[in-house]
Each structure stands twice: as structure tokens, then as C-alpha cells.
Amino acid sequence: MKNSENKSNVTLRVAKKTELNKFKTDLQEAFRISAEKEFGHALDEPIPSDLDFEDSVNYAGAIVYQVALDENIVGGAIVAIDEVTQHNKLLLFFIATNCHSKGVGYKAWKAIEKKHPKTKIWETTTPYFEKRNIHFYVNKCGFKIVEYFSRYHPDPNQKSDSNFDEQDDEMFKFEKQM
């Protein structure tokens, strides 16, 4: 079975505007499953929020990619490409939970890197509780943890919220030098 998984074809394509609502729903579903498993209860709000999703889609230099496995959409990524500095960002990335642990995320990440060969540095963040993500970025993709955001060291790029919620706002920042 492992051989058939390794031969599967993972590709990227730019999402059409008409696909963004489904992209957001699929993204929030993938994040919901993980967060509810971690916290042991249903979420009151989607993760990421609709506003965070819109901010990512509208971020300067944003490209929304669909991740396809043998022509079936199984995930997506939103990257922000700075053509001048080539300090690029992975804003959001997800793979459907039924495709986890099959190498799909890694192949999708390698496809993103291949699409943007001029990149000098990739940057991304993930919540502190997302052990799968931390493992993926550090051990599989070669990122380094460069910063930890919490109530004691807030992310300067996040909107200020006086009702700091540790579960939602503790994040690791990662960078990968190419």
C-alpha cells in the first residue's frame, strides 16, 4: 500500500474566485477537527476566522493554491510572495484529515517550493498545540522555530485583543532559509 501512496500525483493549481468559499469551508473543517481533538470540546468559532481567511486572501502578493491528489482537491495553501525581497510567507496550509500521514502535505509543500524557486526565506506560524504541524514544519520540511508568541511576547503583526485567549493566541513562528 505504501508504494501506491508514493506514486500518487500531488499537484497545485491556483484557485478560482468561485472556489474560495469551498476552500474556506474545507480549511476550517480541517482545523476544527484538530482543535476539537486537542481541546476536547466543540469550537464556538471557526479556525481560522472568516476575517483571518479574508485577510490572508487579500494579503499583498497572495496566491491561493488548491492541492490536488490524483485530480481530487484534498487541501490548499495561501502564500504571499514578495517579488522584491523574496522573503515569502505561507499564510495558511491544510490537507484534509483523510489524507494525513500519506505524504500529501510534504509533496504539496515541495510543489510550493518548486513554484517559487527565487525564495530566500519562507516564514509561517502555527498554534502551539498543533504538534503534527510542528513536526511537519521542523522535521519534514526543514523549518526552524525562530519565535514564540504569547501574552508575554505578542505577535506584533496580530490585531491587538485585550481578551487574550492563550489557547487561540500562542503561536510558533518558523523560518526556512533556502
Secondary structure, DSSP 4 states (H G I P E B T S, - for coil): -HHHHHT--EEEEEPPGGGHHHHHHHHHHHHHHHHHHHHSS--SS-SS-HHHHHHHHTSTTEEEEEEEETTEEEEEEEEE--TTT-EEEEEEEEE-GGGTTTTHHHHHHHHHHHH-TT-SEEEEEEETT-HHHHHIIIIIT--EEEEEEBTTB--TTSPP-SS--HHHH-EEEEEEE-
